[in-house]
Amino acid sequence: MTDRVFFKLDYTSWLNMAFGALSLGCLAWKIARSGWSFAIGAGVVEKGLFFLALASYAWLAVGVFVGA
């Protein structure tokens, strides 16, 4: 039987951590500017992008729990 490595800290891990840090930075900047109000705009584009972002976070969460 061969030895398998299931987790390795490679460049994708570093890119994911950088993206997470950037996302947290943007969230902190938004909260500092306008508080905890997460109201979305009335336009169709704003609502579409908001729900696309929610879907991507849900996809990420499912992938984390299924892959674990």
Predicted model as a PDB file, atoms N, CA, C, CB and O in Angstrom, pLDDT in the B-factor column:
MODEL        1                                                                  
ATOM      1  N   MET A   1       0.845  -1.172   0.000  1.00 64.00           N  
ATOM      2  CA  MET A   1       0.000   0.000   0.000  1.00 64.00           C  
ATOM      3  C   MET A   1       0.897   1.244   0.000  1.00 64.00           C  
ATOM      4  CB  MET A   1      -0.965  -0.007   1.225  1.00 64.00           C  
ATOM      5  O   MET A   1       1.926   1.281   0.675  1.00 64.00           O  
ATOM      6  N   THR A   2       0.495   2.244  -0.755  1.00 75.00           N  
ATOM      7  CA  THR A   2       1.291   3.469  -0.839  1.00 75.00           C  
ATOM      8  C   THR A   2       0.875   4.454   0.235  1.00 75.00           C  
ATOM      9  CB  THR A   2       1.153   4.110  -2.222  1.00 75.00           C  
ATOM     10  O   THR A   2      -0.260   4.453   0.710  1.00 75.00           O  
ATOM     11  N   ASP A   3       1.822   5.287   0.600  1.00 78.00           N  
ATOM     12  CA  ASP A   3       1.567   6.349   1.575  1.00 78.00           C  
ATOM     13  C   ASP A   3       0.882   7.510   0.868  1.00 78.00           C  
ATOM     14  CB  ASP A   3       2.891   6.820   2.259  1.00 78.00           C  
ATOM     15  O   ASP A   3       1.370   7.988  -0.157  1.00 78.00           O  
ATOM     16  N   ARG A   4      -0.256   7.972   1.411  1.00 76.00           N  
ATOM     17  CA  ARG A   4      -0.976   9.087   0.799  1.00 76.00           C  
ATOM     18  C   ARG A   4      -0.959  10.288   1.726  1.00 76.00           C  
ATOM     19  CB  ARG A   4      -2.424   8.688   0.466  1.00 76.00           C  
ATOM     20  O   ARG A   4      -1.018  10.150   2.947  1.00 76.00           O  
ATOM     21  N   VAL A   5      -0.877  11.464   1.130  1.00 70.00           N  
ATOM     22  CA  VAL A   5      -0.919  12.714   1.884  1.00 70.00           C  
ATOM     23  C   VAL A   5      -2.255  13.380   1.561  1.00 70.00           C  
ATOM     24  CB  VAL A   5       0.307  13.658   1.529  1.00 70.00           C  
ATOM     25  O   VAL A   5      -2.530  13.718   0.410  1.00 70.00           O  
ATOM     26  N   PHE A   6      -3.086  13.565   2.597  1.00 73.00           N  
ATOM     27  CA  PHE A   6      -4.406  14.128   2.381  1.00 73.00           C  
ATOM     28  C   PHE A   6      -4.431  15.651   2.529  1.00 73.00           C  
ATOM     29  CB  PHE A   6      -5.381  13.507   3.342  1.00 73.00           C  
ATOM     30  O   PHE A   6      -5.316  16.306   1.979  1.00 73.00           O  
ATOM     31  N   PHE A   7      -3.502  16.203   3.240  1.00 72.00           N  
ATOM     32  CA  PHE A   7      -3.464  17.654   3.407  1.00 72.00           C  
ATOM     33  C   PHE A   7      -2.033  18.123   3.280  1.00 72.00           C  
ATOM     34  CB  PHE A   7      -4.063  18.083   4.770  1.00 72.00           C  
ATOM     35  O   PHE A   7      -1.117  17.588   3.906  1.00 72.00           O  
ATOM     36  N   LYS A   8      -1.870  19.126   2.462  1.00 73.00           N  
ATOM     37  CA  LYS A   8      -0.556  19.706   2.284  1.00 73.00           C  
ATOM     38  C   LYS A   8      -0.731  21.219   2.180  1.00 73.00           C  
ATOM     39  CB  LYS A   8       0.163  19.120   1.023  1.00 73.00           C  
ATOM     40  O   LYS A   8      -1.612  21.702   1.468  1.00 73.00           O  
ATOM     41  N   LEU A   9       0.097  21.947   2.880  1.00 76.00           N  
ATOM     42  CA  LEU A   9       0.026  23.401   2.867  1.00 76.00           C  
ATOM     43  C   LEU A   9       0.741  23.888   1.613  1.00 76.00           C  
ATOM     44  CB  LEU A   9       0.658  24.020   4.163  1.00 76.00           C  
ATOM     45  O   LEU A   9       1.960  24.057   1.613  1.00 76.00           O  
ATOM     46  N   ASP A  10      -0.028  24.114   0.537  1.00 78.00           N  
ATOM     47  CA  ASP A  10       0.560  24.562  -0.715  1.00 78.00           C  
ATOM     48  C   ASP A  10       0.056  25.963  -1.060  1.00 78.00           C  
ATOM     49  CB  ASP A  10       0.235  23.574  -1.852  1.00 78.00           C  
ATOM     50  O   ASP A  10      -0.523  26.646  -0.216  1.00 78.00           O  
ATOM     51  N   TYR A  11       0.277  26.378  -2.286  1.00 81.00           N  
ATOM     52  CA  TYR A  11      -0.056  27.755  -2.655  1.00 81.00           C  
ATOM     53  C   TYR A  11      -1.552  28.028  -2.594  1.00 81.00           C  
ATOM     54  CB  TYR A  11       0.456  28.057  -4.045  1.00 81.00           C  
ATOM     55  O   TYR A  11      -1.948  29.165  -2.337  1.00 81.00           O  
ATOM     56  N   THR A  12      -2.399  27.025  -2.819  1.00 81.00           N  
ATOM     57  CA  THR A  12      -3.842  27.278  -2.742  1.00 81.00           C  
ATOM     58  C   THR A  12      -4.279  27.583  -1.319  1.00 81.00           C  
ATOM     59  CB  THR A  12      -4.622  26.079  -3.275  1.00 81.00           C  
ATOM     60  O   THR A  12      -5.200  28.372  -1.107  1.00 81.00           O  
ATOM     61  N   SER A  13      -3.632  26.971  -0.351  1.00 81.00           N  
ATOM     62  CA  SER A  13      -3.947  27.276   1.049  1.00 81.00           C  
ATOM     63  C   SER A  13      -3.604  28.726   1.364  1.00 81.00           C  
ATOM     64  CB  SER A  13      -3.184  26.328   2.002  1.00 81.00           C  
ATOM     65  O   SER A  13      -4.368  29.424   2.031  1.00 81.00           O  
ATOM     66  N   TRP A  14      -2.450  29.172   0.880  1.00 85.00           N  
ATOM     67  CA  TRP A  14      -2.041  30.564   1.119  1.00 85.00           C  
ATOM     68  C   TRP A  14      -2.960  31.539   0.396  1.00 85.00           C  
ATOM     69  CB  TRP A  14      -0.589  30.783   0.667  1.00 85.00           C  
ATOM     70  O   TRP A  14      -3.278  32.597   0.938  1.00 85.00           O  
ATOM     71  N   LEU A  15      -3.395  31.203  -0.816  1.00 86.00           N  
ATOM     72  CA  LEU A  15      -4.332  32.070  -1.530  1.00 86.00           C  
ATOM     73  C   LEU A  15      -5.670  32.137  -0.807  1.00 86.00           C  
ATOM     74  CB  LEU A  15      -4.533  31.574  -2.966  1.00 86.00           C  
ATOM     75  O   LEU A  15      -6.270  33.208  -0.722  1.00 86.00           O  
ATOM     76  N   ASN A  16      -6.144  31.013  -0.286  1.00 85.00           N  
ATOM     77  CA  ASN A  16      -7.398  31.010   0.467  1.00 85.00           C  
ATOM     78  C   ASN A  16      -7.286  31.839   1.739  1.00 85.00           C  
ATOM     79  CB  ASN A  16      -7.806  29.581   0.813  1.00 85.00           C  
ATOM     80  O   ASN A  16      -8.216  32.565   2.090  1.00 85.00           O  
ATOM     81  N   MET A  17      -6.159  31.737   2.429  1.00 87.00           N  
ATOM     82  CA  MET A  17      -5.973  32.547   3.644  1.00 87.00           C  
ATOM     83  C   MET A  17      -5.891  34.035   3.299  1.00 87.00           C  
ATOM     84  CB  MET A  17      -4.695  32.107   4.397  1.00 87.00           C  
ATOM     85  O   MET A  17      -6.420  34.869   4.035  1.00 87.00           O  
ATOM     86  N   ALA A  18      -5.235  34.373   2.192  1.00 90.00           N  
ATOM     87  CA  ALA A  18      -5.152  35.775   1.773  1.00 90.00           C  
ATOM     88  C   ALA A  18      -6.538  36.304   1.402  1.00 90.00           C  
ATOM     89  CB  ALA A  18      -4.182  35.929   0.578  1.00 90.00           C  
ATOM     90  O   ALA A  18      -6.883  37.434   1.748  1.00 90.00           O  
ATOM     91  N   PHE A  19      -7.329  35.498   0.703  1.00 86.00           N  
ATOM     92  CA  PHE A  19      -8.686  35.916   0.349  1.00 86.00           C  
ATOM     93  C   PHE A  19      -9.546  36.082   1.590  1.00 86.00           C  
ATOM     94  CB  PHE A  19      -9.329  34.905  -0.602  1.00 86.00           C  
ATOM     95  O   PHE A  19     -10.337  37.021   1.675  1.00 86.00           O  
ATOM     96  N   GLY A  20      -9.401  35.181   2.551  1.00 85.00           N  
ATOM     97  CA  GLY A  20     -10.150  35.306   3.802  1.00 85.00           C  
ATOM     98  C   GLY A  20      -9.778  36.560   4.568  1.00 85.00           C  
ATOM     99  O   GLY A  20     -10.644  37.242   5.116  1.00 85.00           O  
ATOM    100  N   ALA A  21      -8.477  36.865   4.607  1.00 90.00           N  
ATOM    101  CA  ALA A  21      -8.023  38.088   5.291  1.00 90.00           C  
ATOM    102  C   ALA A  21      -8.541  39.327   4.576  1.00 90.00           C  
ATOM    103  CB  ALA A  21      -6.483  38.129   5.369  1.00 90.00           C  
ATOM    104  O   ALA A  21      -8.954  40.292   5.221  1.00 90.00           O  
ATOM    105  N   LEU A  22      -8.521  39.306   3.249  1.00 89.00           N  
ATOM    106  CA  LEU A  22      -9.045  40.436   2.476  1.00 89.00           C  
ATOM    107  C   LEU A  22     -10.542  40.614   2.722  1.00 89.00           C  
ATOM    108  CB  LEU A  22      -8.775  40.233   0.973  1.00 89.00           C  
ATOM    109  O   LEU A  22     -11.021  41.739   2.868  1.00 89.00           O  
ATOM    110  N   SER A  23     -11.277  39.505   2.766  1.00 84.00           N  
ATOM    111  CA  SER A  23     -12.719  39.576   3.029  1.00 84.00           C  
ATOM    112  C   SER A  23     -13.005  40.135   4.418  1.00 84.00           C  
ATOM    113  CB  SER A  23     -13.354  38.190   2.885  1.00 84.00           C  
ATOM    114  O   SER A  23     -13.894  40.971   4.583  1.00 84.00           O  
ATOM    115  N   LEU A  24     -12.255  39.674   5.414  1.00 85.00           N  
ATOM    116  CA  LEU A  24     -12.443  40.204   6.772  1.00 85.00           C  
ATOM    117  C   LEU A  24     -12.086  41.680   6.848  1.00 85.00           C  
ATOM    118  CB  LEU A  24     -11.599  39.416   7.775  1.00 85.00           C  
ATOM    119  O   LEU A  24     -12.740  42.444   7.557  1.00 85.00           O  
ATOM    120  N   GLY A  25     -11.051  42.084   6.121  1.00 88.00           N  
ATOM    121  CA  GLY A  25     -10.678  43.496   6.077  1.00 88.00           C  
ATOM    122  C   GLY A  25     -11.774  44.348   5.461  1.00 88.00           C  
ATOM    123  O   GLY A  25     -12.087  45.428   5.963  1.00 88.00           O  
ATOM    124  N   CYS A  26     -12.358  43.861   4.373  1.00 82.00           N  
ATOM    125  CA  CYS A  26     -13.458  44.599   3.738  1.00 82.00           C  
ATOM    126  C   CYS A  26     -14.678  44.664   4.643  1.00 82.00           C  
ATOM    127  CB  CYS A  26     -13.837  43.952   2.406  1.00 82.00           C  
ATOM    128  O   CYS A  26     -15.360  45.688   4.685  1.00 82.00           O  
ATOM    129  N   LEU A  27     -14.961  43.594   5.363  1.00 80.00           N  
ATOM    130  CA  LEU A  27     -16.085  43.595   6.304  1.00 80.00           C  
ATOM    131  C   LEU A  27     -15.844  44.585   7.437  1.00 80.00           C  
ATOM    132  CB  LEU A  27     -16.311  42.186   6.875  1.00 80.00           C  
ATOM    133  O   LEU A  27     -16.751  45.322   7.824  1.00 80.00           O  
ATOM    134  N   ALA A  28     -14.624  44.603   7.970  1.00 86.00           N  
ATOM    135  CA  ALA A  28     -14.305  45.548   9.046  1.00 86.00           C  
ATOM    136  C   ALA A  28     -14.409  46.983   8.545  1.00 86.00           C  
ATOM    137  CB  ALA A  28     -12.891  45.281   9.604  1.00 86.00           C  
ATOM    138  O   ALA A  28     -14.891  47.856   9.267  1.00 86.00           O  
ATOM    139  N   TRP A  29     -13.964  47.237   7.320  1.00 84.00           N  
ATOM    140  CA  TRP A  29     -14.039  48.580   6.738  1.00 84.00           C  
ATOM    141  C   TRP A  29     -15.501  48.997   6.570  1.00 84.00           C  
ATOM    142  CB  TRP A  29     -13.300  48.630   5.372  1.00 84.00           C  
ATOM    143  O   TRP A  29     -15.857  50.140   6.858  1.00 84.00           O  
ATOM    144  N   LYS A  30     -16.341  48.081   6.108  1.00 78.00           N  
ATOM    145  CA  LYS A  30     -17.756  48.384   5.920  1.00 78.00           C  
ATOM    146  C   LYS A  30     -18.425  48.682   7.255  1.00 78.00           C  
ATOM    147  CB  LYS A  30     -18.466  47.220   5.220  1.00 78.00           C  
ATOM    148  O   LYS A  30     -19.217  49.619   7.354  1.00 78.00           O  
ATOM    149  N   ILE A  31     -18.110  47.886   8.295  1.00 80.00           N  
ATOM    150  CA  ILE A  31     -18.708  48.096   9.609  1.00 80.00           C  
ATOM    151  C   ILE A  31     -18.236  49.425  10.203  1.00 80.00           C  
ATOM    152  CB  ILE A  31     -18.358  46.928  10.554  1.00 80.00           C  
ATOM    153  O   ILE A  31     -19.013  50.126  10.851  1.00 80.00           O  
ATOM    154  N   ALA A  32     -16.970  49.770   9.983  1.00 85.00           N  
ATOM    155  CA  ALA A  32     -16.447  51.034  10.507  1.00 85.00           C  
ATOM    156  C   ALA A  32     -17.098  52.231   9.817  1.00 85.00           C  
ATOM    157  CB  ALA A  32     -14.924  51.094  10.334  1.00 85.00           C  
ATOM    158  O   ALA A  32     -17.293  53.271  10.445  1.00 85.00           O  
ATOM    159  N   ARG A  33     -17.436  52.099   8.541  1.00 81.00           N  
ATOM    160  CA  ARG A  33     -18.029  53.210   7.796  1.00 81.00           C  
ATOM    161  C   ARG A  33     -19.514  53.396   8.055  1.00 81.00           C  
ATOM    162  CB  ARG A  33     -17.811  53.007   6.336  1.00 81.00           C  
ATOM    163  O   ARG A  33     -19.984  54.525   8.198  1.00 81.00           O  
ATOM    164  N   SER A  34     -20.270  52.275   8.117  1.00 76.00           N  
ATOM    165  CA  SER A  34     -21.724  52.435   8.206  1.00 76.00           C  
ATOM    166  C   SER A  34     -22.379  51.574   9.278  1.00 76.00           C  
ATOM    167  CB  SER A  34     -22.341  52.117   6.887  1.00 76.00           C  
ATOM    168  O   SER A  34     -23.603  51.443   9.293  1.00 76.00           O  
ATOM    169  N   GLY A  35     -21.607  50.996  10.158  1.00 78.00           N  
ATOM    170  CA  GLY A  35     -22.199  50.208  11.233  1.00 78.00           C  
ATOM    171  C   GLY A  35     -22.610  48.822  10.762  1.00 78.00           C  
ATOM    172  O   GLY A  35     -22.134  48.336   9.736  1.00 78.00           O  
ATOM    173  N   TRP A  36     -23.492  48.193  11.517  1.00 76.00           N  
ATOM    174  CA  TRP A  36     -23.902  46.821  11.251  1.00 76.00           C  
ATOM    175  C   TRP A  36     -25.084  46.719  10.305  1.00 76.00           C  
ATOM    176  CB  TRP A  36     -24.237  46.140  12.533  1.00 76.00           C  
ATOM    177  O   TRP A  36     -25.705  45.659  10.223  1.00 76.00           O  
ATOM    178  N   SER A  37     -25.413  47.775   9.594  1.00 73.00           N  
ATOM    179  CA  SER A  37     -26.527  47.744   8.652  1.00 73.00           C  
ATOM    180  C   SER A  37     -26.106  47.000   7.387  1.00 73.00           C  
ATOM    181  CB  SER A  37     -27.001  49.179   8.311  1.00 73.00           C  
ATOM    182  O   SER A  37     -25.208  47.444   6.671  1.00 73.00           O  
ATOM    183  N   PHE A  38     -26.753  45.876   7.115  1.00 68.00           N  
ATOM    184  CA  PHE A  38     -26.434  45.085   5.929  1.00 68.00           C  
ATOM    185  C   PHE A  38     -27.566  45.133   4.914  1.00 68.00           C  
ATOM    186  CB  PHE A  38     -26.142  43.639   6.318  1.00 68.00           C  
ATOM    187  O   PHE A  38     -27.819  44.150   4.219  1.00 68.00           O  
ATOM    188  N   ALA A  39     -28.242  46.260   4.825  1.00 71.00           N  
ATOM    189  CA  ALA A  39     -29.315  46.407   3.855  1.00 71.00           C  
ATOM    190  C   ALA A  39     -28.719  46.435   2.451  1.00 71.00           C  
ATOM    191  CB  ALA A  39     -30.143  47.691   4.131  1.00 71.00           C  
ATOM    192  O   ALA A  39     -27.677  47.046   2.213  1.00 71.00           O  
ATOM    193  N   ILE A  40     -29.398  45.764   1.535  1.00 65.00           N  
ATOM    194  CA  ILE A  40     -28.926  45.755   0.155  1.00 65.00           C  
ATOM    195  C   ILE A  40     -29.672  46.812  -0.628  1.00 65.00           C  
ATOM    196  CB  ILE A  40     -29.109  44.362  -0.491  1.00 65.00           C  
ATOM    197  O   ILE A  40     -30.762  47.230  -0.238  1.00 65.00           O  
ATOM    198  N   GLY A  41     -29.091  47.242  -1.725  1.00 65.00           N  
ATOM    199  CA  GLY A  41     -29.701  48.267  -2.559  1.00 65.00           C  
ATOM    200  C   GLY A  41     -30.977  47.772  -3.223  1.00 65.00           C  
ATOM    201  O   GLY A  41     -31.281  46.579  -3.213  1.00 65.00           O  
ATOM    202  N   ALA A  42     -31.708  48.703  -3.794  1.00 71.00           N  
ATOM    203  CA  ALA A  42     -32.990  48.368  -4.400  1.00 71.00           C  
ATOM    204  C   ALA A  42     -32.832  47.846  -5.824  1.00 71.00           C  
ATOM    205  CB  ALA A  42     -33.897  49.580  -4.395  1.00 71.00           C  
ATOM    206  O   ALA A  42     -33.781  47.301  -6.388  1.00 71.00           O  
ATOM    207  N   GLY A  43     -31.642  48.005  -6.416  1.00 79.00           N  
ATOM    208  CA  GLY A  43     -31.447  47.597  -7.800  1.00 79.00           C  
ATOM    209  C   GLY A  43     -31.359  46.091  -7.973  1.00 79.00           C  
ATOM    210  O   GLY A  43     -31.030  45.354  -7.044  1.00 79.00           O  
ATOM    211  N   VAL A  44     -31.662  45.661  -9.180  1.00 82.00           N  
ATOM    212  CA  VAL A  44     -31.632  44.232  -9.498  1.00 82.00           C  
ATOM    213  C   VAL A  44     -30.199  43.707  -9.431  1.00 82.00           C  
ATOM    214  CB  VAL A  44     -32.238  43.970 -10.899  1.00 82.00           C  
ATOM    215  O   VAL A  44     -29.973  42.588  -8.970  1.00 82.00           O  
ATOM    216  N   VAL A  45     -29.242  44.491  -9.880  1.00 79.00           N  
ATOM    217  CA  VAL A  45     -27.840  44.059  -9.879  1.00 79.00           C  
ATOM    218  C   VAL A  45     -27.341  43.859  -8.458  1.00 79.00           C  
ATOM    219  CB  VAL A  45     -26.957  45.084 -10.610  1.00 79.00           C  
ATOM    220  O   VAL A  45     -26.668  42.869  -8.168  1.00 79.00           O  
ATOM    221  N   GLU A  46     -27.664  44.791  -7.570  1.00 78.00           N  
ATOM    222  CA  GLU A  46     -27.231  44.671  -6.180  1.00 78.00           C  
ATOM    223  C   GLU A  46     -27.821  43.424  -5.523  1.00 78.00           C  
ATOM    224  CB  GLU A  46     -27.631  45.920  -5.390  1.00 78.00           C  
ATOM    225  O   GLU A  46     -27.118  42.700  -4.817  1.00 78.00           O  
ATOM    226  N   LYS A  47     -29.094  43.178  -5.752  1.00 79.00           N  
ATOM    227  CA  LYS A  47     -29.729  41.997  -5.174  1.00 79.00           C  
ATOM    228  C   LYS A  47     -29.155  40.721  -5.768  1.00 79.00           C  
ATOM    229  CB  LYS A  47     -31.239  42.042  -5.392  1.00 79.00           C  
ATOM    230  O   LYS A  47     -28.934  39.745  -5.052  1.00 79.00           O  
ATOM    231  N   GLY A  48     -28.914  40.724  -7.069  1.00 81.00           N  
ATOM    232  CA  GLY A  48     -28.333  39.547  -7.708  1.00 81.00           C  
ATOM    233  C   GLY A  48     -26.948  39.231  -7.183  1.00 81.00           C  
ATOM    234  O   GLY A  48     -26.633  38.072  -6.916  1.00 81.00           O  
ATOM    235  N   LEU A  49     -26.113  40.257  -7.033  1.00 81.00           N  
ATOM    236  CA  LEU A  49     -24.769  40.049  -6.510  1.00 81.00           C  
ATOM    237  C   LEU A  49     -24.801  39.606  -5.054  1.00 81.00           C  
ATOM    238  CB  LEU A  49     -23.947  41.320  -6.650  1.00 81.00           C  
ATOM    239  O   LEU A  49     -23.990  38.781  -4.633  1.00 81.00           O  
ATOM    240  N   PHE A  50     -25.736  40.155  -4.287  1.00 82.00           N  
ATOM    241  CA  PHE A  50     -25.866  39.761  -2.888  1.00 82.00           C  
ATOM    242  C   PHE A  50     -26.206  38.279  -2.769  1.00 82.00           C  
ATOM    243  CB  PHE A  50     -26.938  40.607  -2.192  1.00 82.00           C  
ATOM    244  O   PHE A  50     -25.582  37.560  -1.989  1.00 82.00           O  
ATOM    245  N   PHE A  51     -27.184  37.823  -3.532  1.00 87.00           N  
ATOM    246  CA  PHE A  51     -27.581  36.423  -3.450  1.00 87.00           C  
ATOM    247  C   PHE A  51     -26.535  35.497  -4.070  1.00 87.00           C  
ATOM    248  CB  PHE A  51     -28.922  36.222  -4.136  1.00 87.00           C  
ATOM    249  O   PHE A  51     -26.410  34.345  -3.653  1.00 87.00           O  
ATOM    250  N   LEU A  52     -25.793  35.978  -5.047  1.00 87.00           N  
ATOM    251  CA  LEU A  52     -24.677  35.200  -5.596  1.00 87.00           C  
ATOM    252  C   LEU A  52     -23.584  35.020  -4.546  1.00 87.00           C  
ATOM    253  CB  LEU A  52     -24.101  35.888  -6.854  1.00 87.00           C  
ATOM    254  O   LEU A  52     -22.991  33.947  -4.437  1.00 87.00           O  
ATOM    255  N   ALA A  53     -23.323  36.072  -3.778  1.00 86.00           N  
ATOM    256  CA  ALA A  53     -22.341  35.973  -2.693  1.00 86.00           C  
ATOM    257  C   ALA A  53     -22.819  35.008  -1.613  1.00 86.00           C  
ATOM    258  CB  ALA A  53     -22.072  37.359  -2.082  1.00 86.00           C  
ATOM    259  O   ALA A  53     -22.026  34.218  -1.100  1.00 86.00           O  
ATOM    260  N   LEU A  54     -24.102  35.059  -1.261  1.00 87.00           N  
ATOM    261  CA  LEU A  54     -24.642  34.116  -0.278  1.00 87.00           C  
ATOM    262  C   LEU A  54     -24.525  32.681  -0.775  1.00 87.00           C  
ATOM    263  CB  LEU A  54     -26.107  34.445   0.033  1.00 87.00           C  
ATOM    264  O   LEU A  54     -24.179  31.782  -0.008  1.00 87.00           O  
ATOM    265  N   ALA A  55     -24.808  32.465  -2.043  1.00 90.00           N  
ATOM    266  CA  ALA A  55     -24.704  31.118  -2.611  1.00 90.00           C  
ATOM    267  C   ALA A  55     -23.260  30.629  -2.589  1.00 90.00           C  
ATOM    268  CB  ALA A  55     -25.246  31.096  -4.049  1.00 90.00           C  
ATOM    269  O   ALA A  55     -23.010  29.452  -2.329  1.00 90.00           O  
ATOM    270  N   SER A  56     -22.309  31.521  -2.861  1.00 88.00           N  
ATOM    271  CA  SER A  56     -20.901  31.100  -2.845  1.00 88.00           C  
ATOM    272  C   SER A  56     -20.441  30.761  -1.430  1.00 88.00           C  
ATOM    273  CB  SER A  56     -20.006  32.199  -3.436  1.00 88.00           C  
ATOM    274  O   SER A  56     -19.657  29.830  -1.249  1.00 88.00           O  
ATOM    275  N   TYR A  57     -20.908  31.492  -0.434  1.00 87.00           N  
ATOM    276  CA  TYR A  57     -20.567  31.155   0.951  1.00 87.00           C  
ATOM    277  C   TYR A  57     -21.202  29.825   1.356  1.00 87.00           C  
ATOM    278  CB  TYR A  57     -21.023  32.276   1.907  1.00 87.00           C  
ATOM    279  O   TYR A  57     -20.579  29.033   2.064  1.00 87.00           O  
ATOM    280  N   ALA A  58     -22.421  29.576   0.918  1.00 89.00           N  
ATOM    281  CA  ALA A  58     -23.067  28.292   1.216  1.00 89.00           C  
ATOM    282  C   ALA A  58     -22.309  27.150   0.542  1.00 89.00           C  
ATOM    283  CB  ALA A  58     -24.547  28.302   0.752  1.00 89.00           C  
ATOM    284  O   ALA A  58     -22.109  26.094   1.142  1.00 89.00           O  
ATOM    285  N   TRP A  59     -21.889  27.362  -0.700  1.00 88.00           N  
ATOM    286  CA  TRP A  59     -21.106  26.350  -1.428  1.00 88.00           C  
ATOM    287  C   TRP A  59     -19.806  26.058  -0.708  1.00 88.00           C  
ATOM    288  CB  TRP A  59     -20.815  26.814  -2.865  1.00 88.00           C  
ATOM    289  O   TRP A  59     -19.404  24.900  -0.594  1.00 88.00           O  
ATOM    290  N   LEU A  60     -19.142  27.098  -0.220  1.00 86.00           N  
ATOM    291  CA  LEU A  60     -17.899  26.944   0.514  1.00 86.00           C  
ATOM    292  C   LEU A  60     -18.130  26.180   1.811  1.00 86.00           C  
ATOM    293  CB  LEU A  60     -17.277  28.308   0.804  1.00 86.00           C  
ATOM    294  O   LEU A  60     -17.349  25.290   2.149  1.00 86.00           O  
ATOM    295  N   ALA A  61     -19.188  26.511   2.542  1.00 85.00           N  
ATOM    296  CA  ALA A  61     -19.477  25.834   3.803  1.00 85.00           C  
ATOM    297  C   ALA A  61     -19.762  24.354   3.581  1.00 85.00           C  
ATOM    298  CB  ALA A  61     -20.661  26.497   4.503  1.00 85.00           C  
ATOM    299  O   ALA A  61     -19.280  23.511   4.336  1.00 85.00           O  
ATOM    300  N   VAL A  62     -20.534  24.035   2.562  1.00 86.00           N  
ATOM    301  CA  VAL A  62     -20.825  22.636   2.262  1.00 86.00           C  
ATOM    302  C   VAL A  62     -19.530  21.910   1.890  1.00 86.00           C  
ATOM    303  CB  VAL A  62     -21.869  22.523   1.113  1.00 86.00           C  
ATOM    304  O   VAL A  62     -19.306  20.783   2.332  1.00 86.00           O  
ATOM    305  N   GLY A  63     -18.690  22.533   1.096  1.00 83.00           N  
ATOM    306  CA  GLY A  63     -17.433  21.915   0.708  1.00 83.00           C  
ATOM    307  C   GLY A  63     -16.505  21.666   1.880  1.00 83.00           C  
ATOM    308  O   GLY A  63     -15.799  20.658   1.917  1.00 83.00           O  
ATOM    309  N   VAL A  64     -16.505  22.581   2.838  1.00 80.00           N  
ATOM    310  CA  VAL A  64     -15.661  22.402   4.021  1.00 80.00           C  
ATOM    311  C   VAL A  64     -16.146  21.219   4.850  1.00 80.00           C  
ATOM    312  CB  VAL A  64     -15.650  23.682   4.878  1.00 80.00           C  
ATOM    313  O   VAL A  64     -15.340  20.412   5.314  1.00 80.00           O  
ATOM    314  N   PHE A  65     -17.473  21.110   5.038  1.00 82.00           N  
ATOM    315  CA  PHE A  65     -17.995  20.035   5.878  1.00 82.00           C  
ATOM    316  C   PHE A  65     -17.997  18.683   5.177  1.00 82.00           C  
ATOM    317  CB  PHE A  65     -19.390  20.370   6.324  1.00 82.00           C  
ATOM    318  O   PHE A  65     -17.804  17.656   5.828  1.00 82.00           O  
ATOM    319  N   VAL A  66     -18.210  18.660   3.876  1.00 81.00           N  
ATOM    320  CA  VAL A  66     -18.197  17.403   3.142  1.00 81.00           C  
ATOM    321  C   VAL A  66     -16.768  16.909   2.980  1.00 81.00           C  
ATOM    322  CB  VAL A  66     -18.869  17.565   1.769  1.00 81.00           C  
ATOM    323  O   VAL A  66     -16.502  15.710   3.069  1.00 81.00           O  
ATOM    324  N   GLY A  67     -15.847  17.841   2.742  1.00 66.00           N  
ATOM    325  CA  GLY A  67     -14.445  17.460   2.538  1.00 66.00           C  
ATOM    326  C   GLY A  67     -13.717  17.093   3.817  1.00 66.00           C  
ATOM    327  O   GLY A  67     -12.644  16.492   3.765  1.00 66.00           O  
ATOM    328  N   ALA A  68     -14.283  17.443   4.966  1.00 55.00           N  
ATOM    329  CA  ALA A  68     -13.598  17.180   6.247  1.00 55.00           C  
ATOM    330  C   ALA A  68     -13.681  15.747   6.682  1.00 55.00           C  
ATOM    331  CB  ALA A  68     -14.168  18.041   7.324  1.00 55.00           C  
ATOM    332  O   ALA A  68     -13.152  15.390   7.734  1.00 55.00           O  
TER     333      ALA A  68                                                      
ENDMDL                                                                          
END                                                                             
